[in-house]
């Protein structure tokens, strides 16, 4: 079963667009939370990631991946597909 993917974004964020583009190329369905649409969403993100976090912030299943650079690093390391499929990432 595929892992649930959540991504916190803000308008005009190039890193957000790049992260969503990679997930789309992987045919990975994701739920996007636009922090500009509701201040409570930004607070929810900070509760999960820590205040001062940059955008985007990505969660795959229960794992906090981090941002766009971390997502692409997982892909380069060959670990992203397994995570998207709901498998545990190898350490």
Secondary structure, DSSP 8 states (H G I E B T S, - for coil): ----EEEEE-TT-HHHHHHHHHHHHTT---EEEETTT-HHHHHHHHHHH-TT--S-EEEETTEEEESHHHHHHHHHTT-HHHHHTT-----
